[in-house]
Amino acid sequence: MKTLEELLCIKGEPFTMREARKWCNGIHRNTLSYIMKEEFKVKMKNKTKVYYK
């Protein structure tokens, strides 16, 4: 499975929940939300949450 760290590295900038869901195809959104809250920092960008390390 592609990891969220790989997404962050390849993209080179913070990612959104929508991008994470596309990247981790087949993983439930609640599971992704839990992982992202535990492993990444969050900030607001134009009324959208973006995640980074």
Residue pairs with C-beta under 8 A, 6 or more apart in sequence:
1 24
1 27
2 23
2 24
4 15
4 20
4 23
4 24
4 35
4 36
4 39
4 40
4 51
5 53
7 15
7 19
7 20
7 23
8 14
8 15
8 51
8 52
8 53
11 19
13 52
14 43
14 45
14 50
14 51
14 52
15 23
15 50
15 51
15 52
16 48
16 49
16 50
16 51
17 29
17 32
17 33
17 36
17 49
17 51
20 32
20 36
20 51
21 27
21 29
21 32
24 32
36 42
36 51
39 53
40 51
40 52
40 53
41 51
41 52
41 53
42 49
42 50
42 51
43 49
43 50
43 52
44 50
